Amino acid sequence: MNLTRHPRPRAWLAAIAAVLLYGGTAAAADLSVCIDRSSPTAAMDTRLAQAVAQHEHAMLQIHRFDGSGDDDGFDLDHFNKLAGHSCDLVLGFPIDADAHGAPPGLKASTPYGHTGFVLVTPSDSHVASLDQLPDGSSVAVTYQTTPNLYFIDHRNLVADVHLSDASSLRALAGHKVQAAMLWEPTVRRYLAAPGTKGRLRIHPLHEPHASFNLVALYDARHQAVADAFEQAIATMQASGRLAALLAPYARTGAVEPVRPAGTAWTRRSARTFARSCAGTTPTADKSRRHRKDDDDPLPALYTATQADLGQAKFKENCAVCHGPHLEGRAGPALKGANFASEEAQFHVRDIFTILVHNMPATEPGSLPHDDYVDIMAFLLQQNGYPAGQQQLTYDEALSSKVKLLYHGE
């Protein structure tokens, strides 16, 4: 259930951990930056680095890396250990506007731009939002990306999951789907190719986790470099040069989160967003609660038998990517405080929806419903939720608004 496989944000978790696997030590330079050559914003990041160096009258050293990942995956610890050894700044890092901060151990500059996921339609379509799509419309999404979650709140739409953005774009351009939800820089790069201009229209997605701020990451030892970078950005923004450098892939400044910190997320229609609500009915939740202690009750959503079956099915279908102990490999870890965190704001149905739409990677959605439920029970068990007497059902898992937080040691 890899939300983070390639360098664009996949729930912002671990993909950028590959940034400094380039290794080595930065060559002597006044400004040394890392740029992901696999990112659709690589050319924009390069222009920005060159402009900052020019503003600072500095010698620029660019270290290019491939952040697309490989079959072995990456660990955030590697990123922290290597930060500062290959460059002073990592440009183009996207931070979810609805989440918080940089990877642990690193610092982030003030956001200098923003971009995100967008709704894409054919140029002759009059649809400009998800709510305007007719019931039963097929919407292309890329495997493991955030927009997979939006089908929770738009149950009248049908997810058409593809393994790459290129495949999603081909489906839309070939009129096999009515719309697509994709990373905007990827769409912009596609539209820059010969013969594609005017074929598609881009619309904002007013959904949580659709907007991202772009920052430069740095180690605390490079605070002076980061301060100089921010001064250069401020000067270029005031002159209008920054907007030209970021176009068309991003816009200047920071974008505000969909919800204020500490409050429930709401949609424009005033309906409570799927990922911020309580569980099933209050009566059912109360009857199925297990009290970890007097102050910390946890819901018992599954049976021990389901978790045991889920462990075997996880090993068969998921362990090759996520590790036999959910520790992460090519896919991220599915256990622990980094996965089920307060900042991530995951709920059971969020994870279960991604599970049923995107897993297994070789054939998404191909497992029987009971298999997905048992695997979900195993994930709950491994993240500290107690077993109970009542079985978790497919419909309950698909609609459960219980928060998914790690309760282990």
C-alpha positions as CSV (number, residue, x, y, z in Angstrom):
1,M,0.0,0.0,0.0
2,N,2.7,2.4,-1.1
3,L,1.6,6.0,-0.9
4,T,5.1,7.3,-1.3
5,R,6.8,5.4,-4.1
6,H,7.9,8.2,-6.5
7,P,9.2,11.7,-5.7
8,R,5.9,13.4,-6.0
9,P,3.9,13.4,-2.8
10,R,2.2,10.1,-2.0
11,A,0.6,11.2,1.3
12,W,4.1,13.0,1.9
13,L,5.6,10.1,3.8
14,A,9.0,8.6,2.5
15,A,9.6,9.0,-1.3
16,I,12.0,11.9,-0.9
17,A,14.1,9.9,1.4
18,A,16.1,8.9,-1.7
19,V,17.3,12.5,-2.3
20,L,20.8,12.2,-1.0
21,L,21.6,8.6,-1.9
22,Y,23.8,10.2,-4.5
23,G,26.4,10.0,-1.8
24,G,29.8,11.7,-1.6
25,T,30.6,15.2,-0.4
26,A,29.6,18.5,-2.0
27,A,32.3,20.0,-4.1
28,A,33.6,23.4,-3.1
29,A,30.9,25.9,-4.0
30,D,29.2,28.9,-2.6
31,L,25.8,27.2,-3.1
32,S,25.3,23.5,-3.5
33,V,21.9,22.1,-4.3
34,C,20.3,18.7,-4.9
35,I,17.7,18.3,-7.7
36,D,15.7,15.3,-8.5
37,R,16.2,14.5,-12.2
38,S,13.1,12.3,-12.3
39,S,10.8,15.1,-11.1
40,P,8.6,16.9,-13.6
41,T,9.8,20.1,-12.0
42,A,13.5,19.4,-12.5
43,A,13.9,22.1,-15.1
44,M,12.1,24.6,-12.9
45,D,14.2,23.7,-9.9
46,T,17.3,24.2,-12.0
47,R,16.2,27.6,-13.1
48,L,15.5,28.6,-9.6
49,A,18.9,27.4,-8.3
50,Q,20.6,29.3,-11.1
51,A,18.7,32.5,-10.3
52,V,19.4,32.3,-6.6
53,A,23.1,31.7,-7.2
54,Q,23.1,34.7,-9.6
55,H,21.4,36.8,-7.0
56,E,24.0,35.8,-4.4
57,H,26.9,36.1,-6.8
58,A,27.7,32.5,-5.8
59,M,29.3,29.6,-7.6
60,L,26.6,26.9,-8.1
61,Q,27.1,23.2,-7.8
62,I,24.1,21.0,-8.7
63,H,23.9,17.4,-7.6
64,R,21.3,15.5,-9.6
65,F,19.8,12.3,-8.2
66,D,17.1,9.9,-9.2
67,G,14.3,10.0,-6.7
68,S,12.0,7.6,-8.5
69,G,13.1,4.8,-6.2
70,D,13.9,1.1,-6.9
71,D,12.8,-2.3,-5.7
72,D,14.7,-2.0,-2.4
73,G,12.9,1.2,-1.3
74,F,14.4,3.8,1.0
75,D,14.5,4.6,4.7
76,L,14.0,8.1,6.1
77,D,17.0,7.4,8.4
78,H,19.2,7.3,5.4
79,F,18.0,10.7,4.3
80,N,18.8,12.2,7.6
81,K,22.2,10.6,7.8
82,L,23.2,11.9,4.3
83,A,21.6,15.3,4.4
84,G,24.4,17.9,4.1
85,H,26.9,15.5,2.7
86,S,25.9,16.0,-0.9
87,C,24.5,19.5,-0.9
88,D,23.4,22.4,1.2
89,L,19.8,22.6,0.0
90,V,17.4,20.1,-1.5
91,L,15.1,22.0,-3.9
92,G,11.5,21.3,-4.8
93,F,10.5,19.3,-1.8
94,P,6.6,19.2,-1.5
95,I,5.0,19.5,1.9
96,D,1.4,18.7,2.3
97,A,-0.4,21.9,3.2
98,D,-2.8,19.9,5.5
99,A,0.1,18.2,7.3
100,H,3.2,19.4,9.1
101,G,6.9,20.1,8.5
102,A,9.9,18.5,7.0
103,P,11.2,14.9,7.5
104,P,12.4,14.4,11.1
105,G,15.8,15.8,11.7
106,L,15.7,18.3,8.8
107,K,14.5,21.9,8.5
108,A,12.5,23.5,5.7
109,S,12.7,27.0,4.3
110,T,9.7,29.3,4.1
111,P,7.5,28.0,1.2
112,Y,8.5,29.7,-2.0
113,G,5.8,28.2,-4.2
114,H,2.9,25.8,-4.3
115,T,1.4,23.2,-6.6
116,G,-0.6,20.0,-6.1
117,F,-3.1,17.5,-7.4
118,V,-5.6,18.8,-10.0
119,L,-8.7,17.7,-11.9
120,V,-8.0,17.2,-15.6
121,T,-10.7,17.1,-18.2
122,P,-10.9,17.0,-22.0
123,S,-10.8,20.5,-23.5
124,D,-14.4,20.2,-24.7
125,S,-15.7,19.3,-21.3
126,H,-17.7,21.8,-19.2
127,V,-16.9,19.9,-16.0
128,A,-14.7,21.9,-13.6
129,S,-15.1,20.0,-10.3
130,L,-15.7,16.5,-9.0
131,D,-19.3,17.4,-8.0
132,Q,-20.1,18.2,-11.6
133,L,-19.2,14.8,-12.9
134,P,-22.3,12.6,-13.7
135,D,-23.0,9.5,-11.6
136,G,-20.9,6.6,-12.8
137,S,-18.2,8.7,-14.4
138,S,-14.8,7.0,-14.6
139,V,-12.0,9.1,-13.2
140,A,-8.3,8.0,-13.8
141,V,-6.0,8.1,-10.8
142,T,-2.4,6.9,-10.5
143,Y,-1.7,4.0,-8.2
144,Q,-0.7,5.0,-4.6
145,T,-1.4,8.7,-5.0
146,T,-3.5,10.8,-2.6
147,P,-6.6,11.3,-5.0
148,N,-7.4,7.7,-4.4
149,L,-8.9,8.9,-1.1
150,Y,-11.3,11.2,-2.7
151,F,-13.6,8.4,-3.9
152,I,-14.5,8.0,-0.3
153,D,-16.5,11.2,-0.4
154,H,-17.5,10.9,-4.1
155,R,-19.0,7.4,-4.1
156,N,-20.9,8.1,-7.4
157,L,-17.6,8.2,-9.2
158,V,-15.6,5.1,-10.4
159,A,-11.9,4.9,-9.8
160,D,-9.8,3.8,-12.8
161,V,-6.4,3.1,-11.3
162,H,-3.3,3.2,-13.4
163,L,0.3,2.3,-12.5
164,S,1.7,5.6,-13.9
165,D,0.7,9.1,-14.6
166,A,1.5,8.6,-18.2
167,S,-1.0,5.7,-18.4
168,S,-3.6,7.9,-16.6
169,L,-3.0,10.7,-19.1
170,R,-3.3,8.3,-22.1
171,A,-6.6,7.0,-20.7
172,L,-8.0,10.6,-20.5
173,A,-6.6,11.7,-23.9
174,G,-8.1,8.5,-25.5
175,H,-11.5,9.3,-24.0
176,K,-11.5,6.1,-22.0
177,V,-12.3,8.1,-18.8
178,Q,-14.3,11.3,-18.2
179,A,-11.6,12.9,-16.0
180,A,-8.4,12.3,-14.1
181,M,-6.9,13.5,-10.8
182,L,-3.1,13.9,-11.2
183,W,0.0,15.8,-10.0
184,E,-0.2,19.2,-11.8
185,P,3.5,19.4,-12.8
186,T,3.2,16.1,-14.6
187,V,0.2,17.4,-16.5
188,R,2.0,20.6,-17.3
189,R,5.0,18.7,-18.7
190,Y,2.7,16.6,-20.8
191,L,0.9,19.7,-22.2
192,A,4.3,21.1,-23.1
193,A,5.0,18.2,-25.5
194,P,4.4,18.8,-29.2
195,G,0.9,18.1,-30.4
196,T,-0.7,18.2,-26.9
197,K,-1.4,21.9,-26.4
198,G,-5.1,22.6,-25.9
199,R,-6.1,19.0,-25.5
200,L,-6.8,19.1,-21.8
201,R,-8.1,21.5,-19.2
202,I,-6.8,21.8,-15.6
203,H,-9.0,22.7,-12.6
204,P,-8.1,23.0,-8.9
205,L,-9.1,20.2,-6.5
206,H,-10.6,21.7,-3.4
207,E,-9.9,18.6,-1.3
208,P,-7.7,17.9,1.7
209,H,-4.2,16.8,0.8
210,A,-4.5,18.2,-2.7
211,S,-2.3,21.3,-2.2
212,F,1.4,21.3,-1.5
213,N,3.9,23.9,-0.6
214,L,7.4,23.8,-2.2
215,V,10.4,24.3,0.2
216,A,14.1,23.8,0.3
217,L,15.2,21.2,2.8
218,Y,18.5,21.6,4.7
219,D,20.5,20.4,7.7
220,A,20.7,22.8,10.7
221,R,24.4,23.2,10.0
222,H,23.5,25.0,6.8
223,Q,21.2,27.6,8.4
224,A,23.3,30.5,6.9
225,V,22.8,29.1,3.4
226,A,19.1,28.7,4.0
227,D,18.8,32.3,5.3
228,A,20.6,33.6,2.2
229,F,18.3,31.5,0.0
230,E,15.2,32.9,1.6
231,Q,16.5,36.5,1.2
232,A,17.1,35.8,-2.5
233,I,13.6,34.3,-2.9
234,A,12.0,37.4,-1.2
235,T,13.8,39.8,-3.5
236,M,12.8,37.8,-6.6
237,Q,9.2,37.6,-5.4
238,A,9.0,41.3,-4.9
239,S,10.3,41.9,-8.4
240,G,8.0,39.4,-10.1
241,R,10.9,37.2,-11.3
242,L,10.0,34.3,-9.0
243,A,6.6,33.9,-10.7
244,A,8.2,33.6,-14.1
245,L,10.7,31.1,-12.8
246,L,8.1,28.8,-11.3
247,A,5.5,29.0,-14.2
248,P,3.8,26.9,-15.3
249,Y,4.6,24.2,-12.8
250,A,3.9,26.1,-9.6
251,R,2.7,29.4,-8.2
252,T,4.5,31.7,-5.8
253,G,4.0,31.8,-2.1
254,A,2.4,29.3,0.3
255,V,-1.1,27.8,0.1
256,E,-3.2,27.6,3.2
257,P,-4.5,24.2,4.5
258,V,-8.0,23.1,3.7
259,R,-8.8,23.1,7.5
260,P,-7.5,25.2,10.4
261,A,-5.2,23.3,12.7
262,G,-7.1,21.3,15.4
263,T,-10.5,21.6,13.7
264,A,-12.6,19.1,11.7
265,W,-12.1,19.3,7.9
266,T,-15.1,20.5,6.0
267,R,-16.0,20.5,2.3
268,R,-17.5,23.4,0.4
269,S,-20.9,21.6,0.6
270,A,-20.6,21.7,4.4
271,R,-20.6,18.0,4.6
272,T,-18.0,16.6,7.0
273,F,-15.0,15.3,5.1
274,A,-14.7,11.6,5.2
275,R,-11.4,11.5,7.0
276,S,-12.3,13.6,10.0
277,C,-15.4,11.9,11.4
278,A,-16.1,9.4,14.2
279,G,-16.7,5.7,13.7
280,T,-19.8,3.8,12.8
281,T,-22.9,4.6,14.9
282,P,-22.2,5.8,18.4
283,T,-24.1,2.8,19.9
284,A,-22.2,0.3,17.9
285,D,-18.9,1.9,18.7
286,K,-19.6,2.0,22.4
287,S,-20.6,-1.7,22.4
288,R,-17.4,-2.7,20.7
289,R,-14.9,-0.6,22.7
290,H,-12.1,-2.1,24.6
291,R,-10.6,0.1,27.3
292,K,-6.8,0.0,27.2
293,D,-7.0,2.0,30.5
294,D,-9.5,4.4,32.0
295,D,-8.3,7.3,29.9
296,D,-7.5,5.6,26.6
297,P,-10.2,3.5,25.2
298,L,-9.5,1.8,21.8
299,P,-12.2,0.3,19.5
300,A,-12.1,-3.4,19.0
301,L,-13.0,-3.6,15.3
302,Y,-12.0,-7.1,14.3
303,T,-11.5,-10.7,15.7
304,A,-8.2,-12.4,16.5
305,T,-9.1,-15.0,13.8
306,Q,-9.4,-12.3,11.2
307,A,-6.0,-10.9,12.1
308,D,-4.4,-14.4,11.9
309,L,-5.8,-14.9,8.5
310,G,-4.8,-11.4,7.5
311,Q,-1.2,-12.1,8.5
312,A,-1.0,-15.1,6.1
313,K,-2.7,-13.1,3.3
314,F,-0.4,-10.1,3.9
315,K,2.6,-12.4,3.6
316,E,1.3,-13.8,0.3
317,N,0.3,-10.5,-1.3
318,C,1.9,-7.6,0.4
319,A,5.2,-8.6,2.1
320,V,7.3,-8.4,-1.0
321,C,6.8,-4.6,-1.1
322,H,6.1,-3.8,2.5
323,G,8.2,-6.3,4.3
324,P,7.1,-9.4,6.3
325,H,6.9,-7.3,9.5
326,L,5.3,-4.3,7.8
327,E,8.7,-2.5,8.1
328,G,8.7,-1.3,4.5
329,R,10.8,-2.1,1.5
330,A,9.8,-0.8,-2.0
331,G,6.6,0.3,-0.3
332,P,6.5,2.2,3.0
333,A,6.2,0.8,6.5
334,L,2.6,0.0,7.4
335,K,3.2,0.0,11.1
336,G,4.5,2.5,13.6
337,A,4.3,6.2,14.6
338,N,5.5,7.4,11.2
339,F,2.7,5.5,9.4
340,A,-0.3,5.9,11.7
341,S,0.5,9.4,13.1
342,E,-1.7,12.2,14.3
343,E,-0.2,14.4,11.5
344,A,-1.2,12.0,8.8
345,Q,-4.8,12.1,10.0
346,F,-5.6,8.6,8.6
347,H,-8.8,6.9,9.4
348,V,-9.6,3.2,8.9
349,R,-11.6,3.8,5.8
350,D,-8.8,5.9,4.2
351,I,-6.4,3.1,4.4
352,F,-8.9,0.4,3.5
353,T,-10.0,2.4,0.4
354,I,-6.4,2.6,-0.8
355,L,-6.0,-1.1,0.0
356,V,-9.0,-2.2,-2.1
357,H,-8.3,0.2,-5.0
358,N,-4.5,-0.2,-5.3
359,M,-3.5,-3.6,-3.9
360,P,-1.8,-5.7,-4.9
361,A,0.4,-3.6,-7.1
362,T,0.5,-6.2,-9.9
363,E,-3.4,-6.4,-10.1
364,P,-5.2,-3.8,-8.1
365,G,-8.5,-4.7,-6.7
366,S,-8.2,-8.4,-7.6
367,L,-8.5,-10.0,-4.2
368,P,-11.7,-11.3,-2.6
369,H,-13.4,-8.8,-0.3
370,D,-12.8,-11.1,2.7
371,D,-9.0,-11.1,2.0
372,Y,-8.9,-7.3,2.1
373,V,-10.9,-7.2,5.3
374,D,-8.5,-9.8,6.9
375,I,-5.4,-7.8,5.8
376,M,-7.0,-4.7,7.3
377,A,-7.6,-6.6,10.6
378,F,-3.9,-7.5,10.6
379,L,-2.8,-3.9,10.0
380,L,-5.0,-2.8,12.9
381,Q,-3.6,-5.5,15.2
382,Q,0.0,-4.5,14.3
383,N,-0.7,-0.9,15.1
384,G,-2.0,-1.7,18.6
385,Y,-5.7,-2.1,18.2
386,P,-7.3,-4.9,20.3
387,A,-9.2,-7.8,18.9
388,G,-12.9,-8.2,19.9
389,Q,-15.8,-10.6,19.5
390,Q,-17.4,-9.1,16.4
391,Q,-15.9,-9.5,13.0
392,L,-15.0,-6.6,10.8
393,T,-17.0,-6.5,7.6
394,Y,-16.1,-5.1,4.2
395,D,-18.8,-2.4,4.4
396,E,-17.8,-1.4,7.9
397,A,-14.1,-1.1,6.9
398,L,-15.1,0.9,3.9
399,S,-17.1,3.4,6.0
400,S,-15.3,3.4,9.3
401,K,-14.2,6.8,10.4
402,V,-12.2,5.6,13.4
403,K,-8.8,7.3,13.6
404,L,-5.9,5.1,12.8
405,L,-3.1,6.0,15.3
406,Y,-0.2,3.8,16.4
407,H,-0.7,2.5,19.9
408,G,2.4,0.3,20.2
409,E,5.5,0.7,22.4
